[in-house]
């Protein structure tokens, strides 16, 4: 069976191939409603399917958005990727996802692969953008929006959460519940210091402890971001004779590991230990006890990132302040802190 072409659609609709193109691409010129109806009816009758590859070669852009994140197995990143996919679909785009696994070389690999596919742009959740990655972005003159974290290596548009204020609010809440002090489960030793959410969570904890006149020395502990390794760190911490009365964690996944360790050691939460996390992943409401945490508005962040990526105004004319979208964080009170 011969392949249906735009010429076939135009003949059946009684119009030009240019008008067919305007209908398919929703522009750049408007089409009268009656004419548009005829074109769509012809497309449906003939079963015409646009050649997206040819369109991409002609425009040097595809309907694809590349998204690189550290590890989609972690609930926060998985939920963020899903939110971006939904926001992109509303704009007629599809999302390709690559996992850097916190490795610079894998991040550069996906940068090159996605840019070689002529994606419409990149949404980058970087573990700490390397100089190699920054050079790659500059060489391709790529459209990039930084999401969740704003590395210092490139000055591009970014969408972030108010991480410092959120962590400060969570720590103060645990202190208000009567904790003598709050320990902090931060990141690993290699956690970047500039523009990193976990670093900001630790800073928020420090500010709260200082405001309440509490010492932080010896009360910050390193832990990987996943629940499995955080569980092992928490076991050691909670078996100490001077175990902390409260722990605020840089991520919900860490906090879930802490709750598991406390249950294994028969430490009552919140009776003997108060716990708070950060991110408000869906599972946080289902832990035992339900986890008090700080919520970031992932759907709003995803929509802002997609809009900034596809709309030219802010990218070309916006000030540095316009190019940084910082969304507020919200404390979600559940039983792990003594509420409820």
Residue, then its C-alpha position, 0 to 999 in steps of 0.5 A: x500500500x502506497x504511503x499517504x503524503x501531505x499532497x494526498x491530504x491537501x488534495x482530499x481537503x481541497x487546500x494547499x500542502x502549506x495549510x496542511x502543515x500549519x494544521x499539523x504543526x499548529x502554526x506558524x500561521x492560523x487556519x480558518x476553523x472550517x478549513x482546519x476541520x476539512x484537513x483533520x477529516x482528510x487526515x483521519x480518512x486517509x490515515x496520514x501519519x506525519x514523518x516526525x524524523x523528517x520534521x526534526x531534520x528540517x527544523x533541527x529540533x524534535x518533539x523530545x525533551x531530554x531529562x538527566x537525573x541521578x537515580x530514578x530508583x529513588x522515589x523523589x527523582x522517580x516522582x519528579x520525572x513523572x511530573x516532568x513527563x506530564x507537564x511535557x505532554x501538556x506541551x506536546x512533547x515526550x521525555x527521554x530519561x537518563x540516569x547518571x548514577x551520580x557519575x560525571x562520565x554518565x552525565x556527559x554520556x547522556x548529554x551527548x546522546x540527547x543533544x545528538x538526537x536534537x532534543x528540544x532541550x534538556x532538563x538537568x537534575x545534576x549531582x554537581x555539574x562537572x566542567x566537562x558537562x558544562x563545556x558540552x552544553x556550551x559547545x552544543x549551545x543547548x537549551x538547559x533548565x536546571x531542576x532541583x539543584x543549581x550547580x555553579x558550573x553554569x549560569x542557566x535558568x533553574x527551578x528549585x525549592x526553598x530548601x534552607x527554610x524548609x529544613x529550618x522549619x522542620x528542625x524548629x518543629x522538632x525542638x518545639x515538641x520538646x527535643x533537647x536537640x536535633x541530630x541531622x542526617x546529611x549527605x555523604x562527604x563528597x556532597x557538593x557545597x554550592x547550590x546543593x539541596x542537601x547542603x541547604x538542608x544542613x544549613x537550615x538545620x544549623x540555623x534552627x539549632x543556633x536560633x534555639x541556642x543548641x550546639x551542632x558540634x558532633x551532631x551532624x552525621x553522614x549518610x547516603x541518600x537511600x534508605x538501605x545505607x541510611x538504615x545501617x548508619x541509623x543502627x549505629x547511631x541509635x545504639x549509642x548510649x547518647x543516642x539523639x532524642x530527634x533526627x532530621x533527615x536530608x531526604x525521606x528515603x534516609x528517614x524511612x531507613x531511620x524508622x526501620x532501624x528504630x523499629x528493629x531496636x524497639x525504640x518508640x517513635x515518637x515516644x522516644x525518638x522524633x523523626x522528620x524527613x524532606x521531600x514528601x514522597x508518596x510513601x512518607x504517608x504510609x510509613x509506621x508511624x507516618x513521616x513528618x516531612x517537608x514537601x516540595x511542589x513537584x508538579x509546579x516545579x515540573x511545569x515551571x521547568x518545561x515552560x522555561x525550557x520551551x518559552x524564549x522570553x525569560x531565557x533571552x531577556x530575563x534577569x538573573x532573578x527571573x531565571x531562578x524560580x524558587x518555590x516555597x516548601x511546606x511542612x507536613x505534620x504527621x505522627x513521627x514528630x509527635x503530631x496527630 
